């Protein structure tokens, strides 16, 4: 289905449903954009978090057993 066909079908909907569709679409686009920004930021900082001794000081505890205190 092409863009013009999608728009034609959307125009057949009542105004309230079109507004809901637009709101949900914008929300989804924003969520995807936010996820993409977080992924890019994580990739940029990966080397720092992998190699900087100040940031990896506690990673040597990763292999130890964890016991929850209650």
PQR file of N, CA, C, O and H, with PARSE charges and radii, in Angstrom:
ATOM      1  N   UNK A   1       0.856  -1.169   0.000 -0.4000 1.5000
ATOM      2  CA  UNK A   1       0.000   0.000   0.000 -0.0000 2.0000
ATOM      3  C   UNK A   1       0.900   1.230   0.000  0.5500 1.7000
ATOM      4  O   UNK A   1       1.808   1.340   0.825 -0.5500 1.4000
ATOM      5  N   UNK A   2       0.653   2.142  -0.912 -0.4000 1.5000
ATOM      6  CA  UNK A   2       1.457   3.349  -1.033 -0.0000 2.0000
ATOM      7  C   UNK A   2       0.983   4.456  -0.109  0.5500 1.7000
ATOM      8  O   UNK A   2      -0.057   4.352   0.540 -0.5500 1.4000
ATOM      9  H   UNK A   2      -0.084   2.053  -1.582  0.4000 1.0000
ATOM     10  N   UNK A   3       1.770   5.514  -0.070 -0.4000 1.5000
ATOM     11  CA  UNK A   3       1.459   6.648   0.794 -0.0000 2.0000
ATOM     12  C   UNK A   3       0.117   7.272   0.452  0.5500 1.7000
ATOM     13  O   UNK A   3      -0.677   7.568   1.345 -0.5500 1.4000
ATOM     14  H   UNK A   3       2.615   5.599  -0.598  0.4000 1.0000
ATOM     15  N   UNK A   4      -0.137   7.470  -0.817 -0.4000 1.5000
ATOM     16  CA  UNK A   4      -1.402   8.106  -1.207 -0.0000 2.0000
ATOM     17  C   UNK A   4      -2.597   7.234  -0.826  0.5500 1.7000
ATOM     18  O   UNK A   4      -3.647   7.757  -0.454 -0.5500 1.4000
ATOM     19  H   UNK A   4       0.508   7.230  -1.542  0.4000 1.0000
ATOM     20  N   UNK A   5      -2.450   5.918  -0.915 -0.4000 1.5000
ATOM     21  CA  UNK A   5      -3.531   5.004  -0.528 -0.0000 2.0000
ATOM     22  C   UNK A   5      -3.750   5.044   0.982  0.5500 1.7000
ATOM     23  O   UNK A   5      -4.886   5.008   1.454 -0.5500 1.4000
ATOM     24  H   UNK A   5      -1.597   5.493  -1.218  0.4000 1.0000
ATOM     25  N   UNK A   6      -2.666   5.117   1.724 -0.4000 1.5000
ATOM     26  CA  UNK A   6      -2.782   5.195   3.186 -0.0000 2.0000
ATOM     27  C   UNK A   6      -3.495   6.475   3.590  0.5500 1.7000
ATOM     28  O   UNK A   6      -4.393   6.453   4.432 -0.5500 1.4000
ATOM     29  H   UNK A   6      -1.743   5.147   1.341  0.4000 1.0000
ATOM     30  N   UNK A   7      -3.098   7.585   2.991 -0.4000 1.5000
ATOM     31  CA  UNK A   7      -3.733   8.870   3.303 -0.0000 2.0000
ATOM     32  C   UNK A   7      -5.203   8.848   2.917  0.5500 1.7000
ATOM     33  O   UNK A   7      -6.045   9.379   3.641 -0.5500 1.4000
ATOM     34  H   UNK A   7      -2.369   7.603   2.307  0.4000 1.0000
ATOM     35  N   UNK A   8      -5.514   8.241   1.792 -0.4000 1.5000
ATOM     36  CA  UNK A   8      -6.907   8.141   1.357 -0.0000 2.0000
ATOM     37  C   UNK A   8      -7.736   7.366   2.381  0.5500 1.7000
ATOM     38  O   UNK A   8      -8.857   7.755   2.710 -0.5500 1.4000
ATOM     39  H   UNK A   8      -4.830   7.809   1.204  0.4000 1.0000
ATOM     40  N   UNK A   9      -7.171   6.261   2.881 -0.4000 1.5000
ATOM     41  CA  UNK A   9      -7.879   5.462   3.893 -0.0000 2.0000
ATOM     42  C   UNK A   9      -8.018   6.223   5.210  0.5500 1.7000
ATOM     43  O   UNK A   9      -9.058   6.151   5.865 -0.5500 1.4000
ATOM     44  H   UNK A   9      -6.261   5.944   2.613  0.4000 1.0000
ATOM     45  N   UNK A  10      -6.983   6.942   5.592 -0.4000 1.5000
ATOM     46  CA  UNK A  10      -7.030   7.728   6.831 -0.0000 2.0000
ATOM     47  C   UNK A  10      -8.107   8.800   6.725  0.5500 1.7000
ATOM     48  O   UNK A  10      -8.824   9.054   7.693 -0.5500 1.4000
ATOM     49  H   UNK A  10      -6.138   7.001   5.061  0.4000 1.0000
ATOM     50  N   UNK A  11      -8.226   9.425   5.568 -0.4000 1.5000
ATOM     51  CA  UNK A  11      -9.230  10.479   5.382 -0.0000 2.0000
ATOM     52  C   UNK A  11     -10.654   9.955   5.489  0.5500 1.7000
ATOM     53  O   UNK A  11     -11.583  10.738   5.690 -0.5500 1.4000
ATOM     54  H   UNK A  11      -7.643   9.218   4.782  0.4000 1.0000
ATOM     55  N   UNK A  12     -10.842   8.664   5.359 -0.4000 1.5000
ATOM     56  CA  UNK A  12     -12.174   8.071   5.502 -0.0000 2.0000
ATOM     57  C   UNK A  12     -12.585   7.921   6.965  0.5500 1.7000
ATOM     58  O   UNK A  12     -13.762   7.728   7.269 -0.5500 1.4000
ATOM     59  H   UNK A  12     -10.088   8.028   5.196  0.4000 1.0000
ATOM     60  N   UNK A  13     -11.609   8.012   7.870 -0.4000 1.5000
ATOM     61  CA  UNK A  13     -11.889   7.865   9.296 -0.0000 2.0000
ATOM     62  C   UNK A  13     -12.531   9.132   9.849  0.5500 1.7000
ATOM     63  O   UNK A  13     -12.333  10.219   9.307 -0.5500 1.4000
ATOM     64  H   UNK A  13     -10.652   8.169   7.623  0.4000 1.0000
ATOM     65  N   UNK A  14     -13.303   8.990  10.932 -0.4000 1.5000
ATOM     66  CA  UNK A  14     -13.819  10.191  11.620 -0.0000 2.0000
ATOM     67  C   UNK A  14     -12.649  10.995  12.205  0.5500 1.7000
ATOM     68  O   UNK A  14     -11.575  10.454  12.468 -0.5500 1.4000
ATOM     69  H   UNK A  14     -13.464   8.107  11.372  0.4000 1.0000
ATOM     70  N   UNK A  15     -12.882  12.283  12.399 -0.4000 1.5000
ATOM     71  CA  UNK A  15     -11.824  13.177  12.869 -0.0000 2.0000
ATOM     72  C   UNK A  15     -11.213  12.683  14.180  0.5500 1.7000
ATOM     73  O   UNK A  15      -9.994  12.732  14.340 -0.5500 1.4000
ATOM     74  H   UNK A  15     -13.754  12.723  12.185  0.4000 1.0000
ATOM     75  N   UNK A  16     -12.015  12.219  15.098 -0.4000 1.5000
ATOM     76  CA  UNK A  16     -11.483  11.771  16.397 -0.0000 2.0000
ATOM     77  C   UNK A  16     -10.512  10.600  16.222  0.5500 1.7000
ATOM     78  O   UNK A  16      -9.487  10.538  16.901 -0.5500 1.4000
ATOM     79  H   UNK A  16     -13.006  12.179  14.968  0.4000 1.0000
ATOM     80  N   UNK A  17     -10.827   9.685  15.327 -0.4000 1.5000
ATOM     81  CA  UNK A  17      -9.931   8.556  15.086 -0.0000 2.0000
ATOM     82  C   UNK A  17      -8.659   8.993  14.355  0.5500 1.7000
ATOM     83  O   UNK A  17      -7.579   8.450  14.589 -0.5500 1.4000
ATOM     84  H   UNK A  17     -11.659   9.736  14.775  0.4000 1.0000
ATOM     85  N   UNK A  18      -8.802   9.979  13.468 -0.4000 1.5000
ATOM     86  CA  UNK A  18      -7.604  10.499  12.788 -0.0000 2.0000
ATOM     87  C   UNK A  18      -6.673  11.162  13.785  0.5500 1.7000
ATOM     88  O   UNK A  18      -5.457  10.985  13.713 -0.5500 1.4000
ATOM     89  H   UNK A  18      -9.679  10.419  13.277  0.4000 1.0000
ATOM     90  N   UNK A  19      -7.233  11.926  14.715 -0.4000 1.5000
ATOM     91  CA  UNK A  19      -6.409  12.581  15.740 -0.0000 2.0000
ATOM     92  C   UNK A  19      -5.712  11.550  16.621  0.5500 1.7000
ATOM     93  O   UNK A  19      -4.534  11.701  16.946 -0.5500 1.4000
ATOM     94  H   UNK A  19      -8.221  12.070  14.773  0.4000 1.0000
ATOM     95  N   UNK A  20      -6.432  10.512  17.005 -0.4000 1.5000
ATOM     96  CA  UNK A  20      -5.833   9.442  17.807 -0.0000 2.0000
ATOM     97  C   UNK A  20      -4.701   8.782  17.043  0.5500 1.7000
ATOM     98  O   UNK A  20      -3.641   8.516  17.609 -0.5500 1.4000
ATOM     99  H   UNK A  20      -7.388  10.389  16.741  0.4000 1.0000
ATOM    100  N   UNK A  21      -4.912   8.519  15.775 -0.4000 1.5000
ATOM    101  CA  UNK A  21      -3.885   7.911  14.935 -0.0000 2.0000
ATOM    102  C   UNK A  21      -2.637   8.794  14.866  0.5500 1.7000
ATOM    103  O   UNK A  21      -1.514   8.302  14.973 -0.5500 1.4000
ATOM    104  H   UNK A  21      -5.773   8.736  15.315  0.4000 1.0000
ATOM    105  N   UNK A  22      -2.841  10.093  14.689 -0.4000 1.5000
ATOM    106  CA  UNK A  22      -1.716  11.031  14.625 -0.0000 2.0000
ATOM    107  C   UNK A  22      -0.971  11.069  15.950  0.5500 1.7000
ATOM    108  O   UNK A  22       0.259  11.037  15.972 -0.5500 1.4000
ATOM    109  H   UNK A  22      -3.754  10.493  14.602  0.4000 1.0000
ATOM    110  N   UNK A  23      -1.705  11.136  17.053 -0.4000 1.5000
ATOM    111  CA  UNK A  23      -1.069  11.173  18.375 -0.0000 2.0000
ATOM    112  C   UNK A  23      -0.236   9.924  18.624  0.5500 1.7000
ATOM    113  O   UNK A  23       0.896  10.016  19.099 -0.5500 1.4000
ATOM    114  H   UNK A  23      -2.704  11.162  17.035  0.4000 1.0000
ATOM    115  N   UNK A  24      -0.786   8.759  18.306 -0.4000 1.5000
ATOM    116  CA  UNK A  24      -0.055   7.512  18.518 -0.0000 2.0000
ATOM    117  C   UNK A  24       1.176   7.420  17.615  0.5500 1.7000
ATOM    118  O   UNK A  24       2.222   6.918  18.026 -0.5500 1.4000
ATOM    119  H   UNK A  24      -1.705   8.684  17.920  0.4000 1.0000
ATOM    120  N   UNK A  25       1.038   7.905  16.396 -0.4000 1.5000
ATOM    121  CA  UNK A  25       2.163   7.887  15.461 -0.0000 2.0000
ATOM    122  C   UNK A  25       3.284   8.797  15.948  0.5500 1.7000
ATOM    123  O   UNK A  25       4.451   8.404  15.928 -0.5500 1.4000
ATOM    124  H   UNK A  25       0.188   8.313  16.063  0.4000 1.0000
ATOM    125  N   UNK A  26       2.947   9.999  16.380 -0.4000 1.5000
ATOM    126  CA  UNK A  26       3.957  10.922  16.898 -0.0000 2.0000
ATOM    127  C   UNK A  26       4.629  10.347  18.141  0.5500 1.7000
ATOM    128  O   UNK A  26       5.846  10.450  18.294 -0.5500 1.4000
ATOM    129  H   UNK A  26       2.000  10.319  16.396  0.4000 1.0000
ATOM    130  N   UNK A  27       3.846   9.744  19.024 -0.4000 1.5000
ATOM    131  CA  UNK A  27       4.409   9.137  20.231 -0.0000 2.0000
ATOM    132  C   UNK A  27       5.423   8.039  19.861  0.5500 1.7000
ATOM    133  O   UNK A  27       6.503   7.967  20.446 -0.5500 1.4000
ATOM    134  H   UNK A  27       2.857   9.660  18.900  0.4000 1.0000
ATOM    135  N   UNK A  28       5.074   7.205  18.906 -0.4000 1.5000
ATOM    136  CA  UNK A  28       5.951   6.117  18.473 -0.0000 2.0000
ATOM    137  C   UNK A  28       7.236   6.666  17.855  0.5500 1.7000
ATOM    138  O   UNK A  28       8.320   6.151  18.128 -0.5500 1.4000
ATOM    139  H   UNK A  28       4.196   7.264  18.431  0.4000 1.0000
ATOM    140  N   UNK A  29       7.128   7.688  17.041 -0.4000 1.5000
ATOM    141  CA  UNK A  29       8.305   8.298  16.417 -0.0000 2.0000
ATOM    142  C   UNK A  29       9.225   8.875  17.483  0.5500 1.7000
ATOM    143  O   UNK A  29      10.442   8.714  17.400 -0.5500 1.4000
ATOM    144  H   UNK A  29       6.248   8.107  16.820  0.4000 1.0000
ATOM    145  N   UNK A  30       8.664   9.542  18.478 -0.4000 1.5000
ATOM    146  CA  UNK A  30       9.481  10.116  19.561 -0.0000 2.0000
ATOM    147  C   UNK A  30      10.187   9.022  20.350  0.5500 1.7000
ATOM    148  O   UNK A  30      11.359   9.167  20.697 -0.5500 1.4000
ATOM    149  H   UNK A  30       7.675   9.673  18.546  0.4000 1.0000
ATOM    150  N   UNK A  31       9.484   7.927  20.636 -0.4000 1.5000
ATOM    151  CA  UNK A  31      10.091   6.824  21.380 -0.0000 2.0000
ATOM    152  C   UNK A  31      11.259   6.223  20.602  0.5500 1.7000
ATOM    153  O   UNK A  31      12.309   5.936  21.177 -0.5500 1.4000
ATOM    154  H   UNK A  31       8.532   7.809  20.354  0.4000 1.0000
ATOM    155  N   UNK A  32      11.077   6.034  19.299 -0.4000 1.5000
ATOM    156  CA  UNK A  32      12.141   5.480  18.463 -0.0000 2.0000
ATOM    157  C   UNK A  32      13.329   6.425  18.402  0.5500 1.7000
ATOM    158  O   UNK A  32      14.478   5.986  18.445 -0.5500 1.4000
ATOM    159  H   UNK A  32      10.224   6.267  18.832  0.4000 1.0000
ATOM    160  N   UNK A  33      13.058   7.722  18.302 -0.4000 1.5000
ATOM    161  CA  UNK A  33      14.122   8.713  18.279 -0.0000 2.0000
ATOM    162  C   UNK A  33      14.909   8.717  19.574  0.5500 1.7000
ATOM    163  O   UNK A  33      16.137   8.805  19.569 -0.5500 1.4000
ATOM    164  H   UNK A  33      12.125   8.079  18.268  0.4000 1.0000
ATOM    165  N   UNK A  34      14.187   8.620  20.689 -0.4000 1.5000
ATOM    166  CA  UNK A  34      14.844   8.584  21.999 -0.0000 2.0000
ATOM    167  C   UNK A  34      15.721   7.343  22.119  0.5500 1.7000
ATOM    168  O   UNK A  34      16.850   7.420  22.603 -0.5500 1.4000
ATOM    169  H   UNK A  34      13.190   8.548  20.693  0.4000 1.0000
ATOM    170  N   UNK A  35      15.201   6.198  21.677 -0.4000 1.5000
ATOM    171  CA  UNK A  35      15.958   4.948  21.721 -0.0000 2.0000
ATOM    172  C   UNK A  35      17.219   5.055  20.874  0.5500 1.7000
ATOM    173  O   UNK A  35      18.286   4.589  21.273 -0.5500 1.4000
ATOM    174  H   UNK A  35      14.284   6.135  21.283  0.4000 1.0000
ATOM    175  N   UNK A  36      17.089   5.671  19.705 -0.4000 1.5000
ATOM    176  CA  UNK A  36      18.244   5.838  18.821 -0.0000 2.0000
ATOM    177  C   UNK A  36      19.296   6.735  19.458  0.5500 1.7000
ATOM    178  O   UNK A  36      20.489   6.449  19.369 -0.5500 1.4000
ATOM    179  H   UNK A  36      16.222   6.049  19.381  0.4000 1.0000
ATOM    180  N   UNK A  37      18.863   7.823  20.104 -0.4000 1.5000
ATOM    181  CA  UNK A  37      19.812   8.721  20.769 -0.0000 2.0000
ATOM    182  C   UNK A  37      20.545   8.000  21.895  0.5500 1.7000
ATOM    183  O   UNK A  37      21.749   8.185  22.072 -0.5500 1.4000
ATOM    184  H   UNK A  37      17.893   8.056  20.177  0.4000 1.0000
ATOM    185  N   UNK A  38      19.831   7.189  22.647 -0.4000 1.5000
ATOM    186  CA  UNK A  38      20.461   6.453  23.743 -0.0000 2.0000
ATOM    187  C   UNK A  38      21.453   5.426  23.218  0.5500 1.7000
ATOM    188  O   UNK A  38      22.514   5.222  23.808 -0.5500 1.4000
ATOM    189  H   UNK A  38      18.853   7.038  22.503  0.4000 1.0000
ATOM    190  N   UNK A  39      21.112   4.786  22.120 -0.4000 1.5000
ATOM    191  CA  UNK A  39      22.026   3.806  21.525 -0.0000 2.0000
ATOM    192  C   UNK A  39      23.301   4.473  21.024  0.5500 1.7000
ATOM    193  O   UNK A  39      24.401   3.959  21.227 -0.5500 1.4000
ATOM    194  H   UNK A  39      20.250   4.952  21.640  0.4000 1.0000
ATOM    195  N   UNK A  40      23.149   5.604  20.378 -0.4000 1.5000
ATOM    196  CA  UNK A  40      24.312   6.337  19.876 -0.0000 2.0000
ATOM    197  C   UNK A  40      25.192   6.791  21.031  0.5500 1.7000
ATOM    198  O   UNK A  40      26.416   6.675  20.959 -0.5500 1.4000
ATOM    199  H   UNK A  40      22.255   6.022  20.213  0.4000 1.0000
ATOM    200  N   UNK A  41      24.586   7.304  22.089 -0.4000 1.5000
ATOM    201  CA  UNK A  41      25.352   7.753  23.251 -0.0000 2.0000
ATOM    202  C   UNK A  41      26.084   6.586  23.899  0.5500 1.7000
ATOM    203  O   UNK A  41      27.241   6.725  24.294 -0.5500 1.4000
ATOM    204  H   UNK A  41      23.592   7.398  22.146  0.4000 1.0000
ATOM    205  N   UNK A  42      25.429   5.448  24.011 -0.4000 1.5000
ATOM    206  CA  UNK A  42      26.067   4.272  24.607 -0.0000 2.0000
ATOM    207  C   UNK A  42      27.252   3.807  23.769  0.5500 1.7000
ATOM    208  O   UNK A  42      28.288   3.424  24.314 -0.5500 1.4000
ATOM    209  H   UNK A  42      24.488   5.335  23.690  0.4000 1.0000
ATOM    210  N   UNK A  43      27.106   3.839  22.456 -0.4000 1.5000
ATOM    211  CA  UNK A  43      28.214   3.441  21.580 -0.0000 2.0000
ATOM    212  C   UNK A  43      29.396   4.389  21.715  0.5500 1.7000
ATOM    213  O   UNK A  43      30.546   3.951  21.711 -0.5500 1.4000
ATOM    214  H   UNK A  43      26.266   4.150  22.013  0.4000 1.0000
ATOM    215  N   UNK A  44      29.123   5.682  21.834 -0.4000 1.5000
ATOM    216  CA  UNK A  44      30.191   6.664  21.969 -0.0000 2.0000
ATOM    217  C   UNK A  44      30.955   6.490  23.286  0.5500 1.7000
ATOM    218  O   UNK A  44      32.158   6.746  23.343 -0.5500 1.4000
ATOM    219  H   UNK A  44      28.188   6.038  21.838  0.4000 1.0000
ATOM    220  N   UNK A  45      30.271   6.063  24.324 -0.4000 1.5000
ATOM    221  CA  UNK A  45      30.896   5.930  25.639 -0.0000 2.0000
ATOM    222  C   UNK A  45      31.411   4.529  25.933  0.5500 1.7000
ATOM    223  O   UNK A  45      31.983   4.299  26.999 -0.5500 1.4000
ATOM    224  H   UNK A  45      29.293   5.855  24.278  0.4000 1.0000
ATOM    225  N   UNK A  46      31.222   3.594  25.019 -0.4000 1.5000
ATOM    226  CA  UNK A  46      31.589   2.199  25.264 -0.0000 2.0000
ATOM    227  C   UNK A  46      33.065   2.046  25.630  0.5500 1.7000
ATOM    228  O   UNK A  46      33.392   1.362  26.600 -0.5500 1.4000
ATOM    229  H   UNK A  46      30.758   3.781  24.154  0.4000 1.0000
ATOM    230  N   UNK A  47      33.955   2.672  24.868 -0.4000 1.5000
ATOM    231  CA  UNK A  47      35.386   2.550  25.161 -0.0000 2.0000
ATOM    232  C   UNK A  47      35.728   3.099  26.536  0.5500 1.7000
ATOM    233  O   UNK A  47      36.521   2.506  27.267 -0.5500 1.4000
ATOM    234  H   UNK A  47      33.689   3.228  24.080  0.4000 1.0000
ATOM    235  N   UNK A  48      35.127   4.239  26.890 -0.4000 1.5000
ATOM    236  CA  UNK A  48      35.389   4.807  28.216 -0.0000 2.0000
ATOM    237  C   UNK A  48      34.958   3.843  29.320  0.5500 1.7000
ATOM    238  O   UNK A  48      35.709   3.600  30.265 -0.5500 1.4000
ATOM    239  H   UNK A  48      34.483   4.721  26.296  0.4000 1.0000
ATOM    240  N   UNK A  49      33.774   3.308  29.202 -0.4000 1.5000
ATOM    241  CA  UNK A  49      33.273   2.418  30.241 -0.0000 2.0000
ATOM    242  C   UNK A  49      33.964   1.061  30.236  0.5500 1.7000
ATOM    243  O   UNK A  49      33.911   0.337  31.230 -0.5500 1.4000
ATOM    244  H   UNK A  49      33.164   3.506  28.434  0.4000 1.0000
ATOM    245  N   UNK A  50      34.606   0.712  29.136 -0.4000 1.5000
ATOM    246  CA  UNK A  50      35.326  -0.561  29.077 -0.0000 2.0000
ATOM    247  C   UNK A  50      36.757  -0.453  29.576  0.5500 1.7000
ATOM    248  O   UNK A  50      37.289  -1.414  30.134 -0.5500 1.4000
ATOM    249  H   UNK A  50      34.649   1.301  28.329  0.4000 1.0000
ATOM    250  N   UNK A  51      37.390   0.700  29.386 -0.4000 1.5000
ATOM    251  CA  UNK A  51      38.820   0.810  29.627 -0.0000 2.0000
ATOM    252  C   UNK A  51      39.241   1.797  30.708  0.5500 1.7000
ATOM    253  O   UNK A  51      40.363   1.706  31.205 -0.5500 1.4000
ATOM    254  H   UNK A  51      36.958   1.480  28.933  0.4000 1.0000
ATOM    255  N   UNK A  52      38.394   2.718  31.081 -0.4000 1.5000
ATOM    256  CA  UNK A  52      38.764   3.717  32.077 -0.0000 2.0000
ATOM    257  C   UNK A  52      38.754   3.084  33.465  0.5500 1.7000
ATOM    258  O   UNK A  52      37.700   2.640  33.919 -0.5500 1.4000
ATOM    259  H   UNK A  52      37.482   2.792  30.677  0.4000 1.0000
ATOM    260  N   UNK A  53      39.894   3.029  34.152 -0.4000 1.5000
ATOM    261  CA  UNK A  53      39.972   2.376  35.458 -0.0000 2.0000
ATOM    262  C   UNK A  53      39.021   2.977  36.494  0.5500 1.7000
ATOM    263  O   UNK A  53      38.543   2.272  37.382 -0.5500 1.4000
ATOM    264  H   UNK A  53      40.751   3.389  33.783  0.4000 1.0000
ATOM    265  N   UNK A  54      38.749   4.267  36.382 -0.4000 1.5000
ATOM    266  CA  UNK A  54      37.827   4.878  37.342 -0.0000 2.0000
ATOM    267  C   UNK A  54      36.398   4.389  37.140  0.5500 1.7000
ATOM    268  O   UNK A  54      35.593   4.407  38.071 -0.5500 1.4000
ATOM    269  H   UNK A  54      39.137   4.840  35.661  0.4000 1.0000
ATOM    270  N   UNK A  55      36.089   3.961  35.942 -0.4000 1.5000
ATOM    271  CA  UNK A  55      34.732   3.496  35.652 -0.0000 2.0000
ATOM    272  C   UNK A  55      34.594   1.981  35.733  0.5500 1.7000
ATOM    273  O   UNK A  55      33.482   1.459  35.802 -0.5500 1.4000
ATOM    274  H   UNK A  55      36.743   3.947  35.185  0.4000 1.0000
ATOM    275  N   UNK A  56      35.720   1.277  35.724 -0.4000 1.5000
ATOM    276  CA  UNK A  56      35.667  -0.190  35.735 -0.0000 2.0000
ATOM    277  C   UNK A  56      36.146  -0.783  37.055  0.5500 1.7000
ATOM    278  O   UNK A  56      36.308  -1.999  37.157 -0.5500 1.4000
ATOM    279  H   UNK A  56      36.624   1.701  35.668  0.4000 1.0000
ATOM    280  N   UNK A  57      36.374   0.052  38.067 -0.4000 1.5000
ATOM    281  CA  UNK A  57      36.946  -0.404  39.329 -0.0000 2.0000
ATOM    282  C   UNK A  57      36.114  -1.511  39.982  0.5500 1.7000
ATOM    283  O   UNK A  57      36.679  -2.403  40.615 -0.5500 1.4000
ATOM    284  H   UNK A  57      36.242   1.040  37.984  0.4000 1.0000
ATOM    285  N   UNK A  58      34.807  -1.473  39.845 -0.4000 1.5000
ATOM    286  CA  UNK A  58      33.969  -2.480  40.493 -0.0000 2.0000
ATOM    287  C   UNK A  58      33.688  -3.691  39.607  0.5500 1.7000
ATOM    288  O   UNK A  58      33.069  -4.654  40.060 -0.5500 1.4000
ATOM    289  H   UNK A  58      34.349  -0.748  39.331  0.4000 1.0000
ATOM    290  N   UNK A  59      34.129  -3.655  38.361 -0.4000 1.5000
ATOM    291  CA  UNK A  59      33.840  -4.779  37.469 -0.0000 2.0000
ATOM    292  C   UNK A  59      34.583  -6.045  37.887  0.5500 1.7000
ATOM    293  O   UNK A  59      34.190  -7.143  37.491 -0.5500 1.4000
ATOM    294  H   UNK A  59      34.631  -2.873  37.993  0.4000 1.0000
ATOM    295  N   UNK A  60      35.654  -5.916  38.683 -0.4000 1.5000
ATOM    296  CA  UNK A  60      36.337  -7.122  39.143 -0.0000 2.0000
ATOM    297  C   UNK A  60      35.480  -7.881  40.160  0.5500 1.7000
ATOM    298  O   UNK A  60      35.808  -9.015  40.512 -0.5500 1.4000
ATOM    299  H   UNK A  60      35.973  -5.025  39.005  0.4000 1.0000
ATOM    300  N   UNK A  61      34.410  -7.287  40.626 -0.4000 1.5000
ATOM    301  CA  UNK A  61      33.483  -7.972  41.540 -0.0000 2.0000
ATOM    302  C   UNK A  61      32.434  -8.782  40.771  0.5500 1.7000
ATOM    303  O   UNK A  61      31.655  -9.516  41.379 -0.5500 1.4000
ATOM    304  H   UNK A  61      34.144  -6.366  40.340  0.4000 1.0000
ATOM    305  N   UNK A  62      32.409  -8.657  39.466 -0.4000 1.5000
ATOM    306  CA  UNK A  62      31.387  -9.322  38.645 -0.0000 2.0000
ATOM    307  C   UNK A  62      31.401 -10.838  38.789  0.5500 1.7000
ATOM    308  O   UNK A  62      30.354 -11.475  38.674 -0.5500 1.4000
ATOM    309  H   UNK A  62      33.042  -8.061  38.972  0.4000 1.0000
ATOM    310  N   UNK A  63      32.542 -11.412  39.034 -0.4000 1.5000
ATOM    311  CA  UNK A  63      32.660 -12.868  39.098 -0.0000 2.0000
ATOM    312  C   UNK A  63      32.352 -13.432  40.485  0.5500 1.7000
ATOM    313  O   UNK A  63      32.248 -14.648  40.649 -0.5500 1.4000
ATOM    314  H   UNK A  63      33.392 -10.894  39.127  0.4000 1.0000
ATOM    315  N   UNK A  64      32.208 -12.567  41.470 -0.4000 1.5000
ATOM    316  CA  UNK A  64      31.924 -13.036  42.834 -0.0000 2.0000
ATOM    317  C   UNK A  64      30.456 -13.410  42.987  0.5500 1.7000
ATOM    318  O   UNK A  64      29.584 -12.873  42.303 -0.5500 1.4000
ATOM    319  H   UNK A  64      32.292 -11.580  41.336  0.4000 1.0000
ATOM    320  N   UNK A  65      30.203 -14.348  43.905 -0.4000 1.5000
ATOM    321  CA  UNK A  65      28.827 -14.739  44.204 -0.0000 2.0000
ATOM    322  C   UNK A  65      28.126 -13.587  44.909  0.5500 1.7000
ATOM    323  O   UNK A  65      28.741 -12.831  45.662 -0.5500 1.4000
ATOM    324  H   UNK A  65      30.912 -14.784  44.461  0.4000 1.0000
ATOM    325  N   UNK A  66      26.855 -13.471  44.656 -0.4000 1.5000
ATOM    326  CA  UNK A  66      26.059 -12.418  45.267 -0.0000 2.0000
ATOM    327  C   UNK A  66      25.061 -13.049  46.228  0.5500 1.7000
ATOM    328  O   UNK A  66      24.290 -13.933  45.854 -0.5500 1.4000
ATOM    329  H   UNK A  66      26.355 -14.084  44.045  0.4000 1.0000
ATOM    330  N   UNK A  67      25.088 -12.584  47.464 -0.4000 1.5000
ATOM    331  CA  UNK A  67      24.139 -13.080  48.464 -0.0000 2.0000
ATOM    332  C   UNK A  67      23.348 -11.891  48.972  0.5500 1.7000
ATOM    333  O   UNK A  67      23.907 -10.905  49.453 -0.5500 1.4000
ATOM    334  H   UNK A  67      25.714 -11.865  47.768  0.4000 1.0000
ATOM    335  N   UNK A  68      22.052 -12.005  48.855 -0.4000 1.5000
ATOM    336  CA  UNK A  68      21.189 -10.918  49.277 -0.0000 2.0000
ATOM    337  C   UNK A  68      21.047 -10.938  50.802  0.5500 1.7000
ATOM    338  O   UNK A  68      20.756 -11.974  51.401 -0.5500 1.4000
ATOM    339  H   UNK A  68      21.598 -12.806  48.464  0.4000 1.0000
ATOM    340  N   UNK A  69      21.259  -9.773  51.411 -0.4000 1.5000
ATOM    341  CA  UNK A  69      21.080  -9.652  52.862 -0.0000 2.0000
ATOM    342  C   UNK A  69      19.635  -9.313  53.137  0.5500 1.7000
ATOM    343  O   UNK A  69      19.064  -8.414  52.519 -0.5500 1.4000
ATOM    344  H   UNK A  69      21.496  -8.932  50.924  0.4000 1.0000
ATOM    345  N   UNK A  70      19.049 -10.038  54.070 -0.4000 1.5000
ATOM    346  CA  UNK A  70      17.646  -9.758  54.399 -0.0000 2.0000
ATOM    347  C   UNK A  70      17.497  -9.355  55.832  0.5500 1.7000
ATOM    348  O   UNK A  70      16.385  -9.082  56.285 -0.5500 1.4000
ATOM    349  H   UNK A  70      19.513 -10.768  54.572  0.4000 1.0000
TER
END
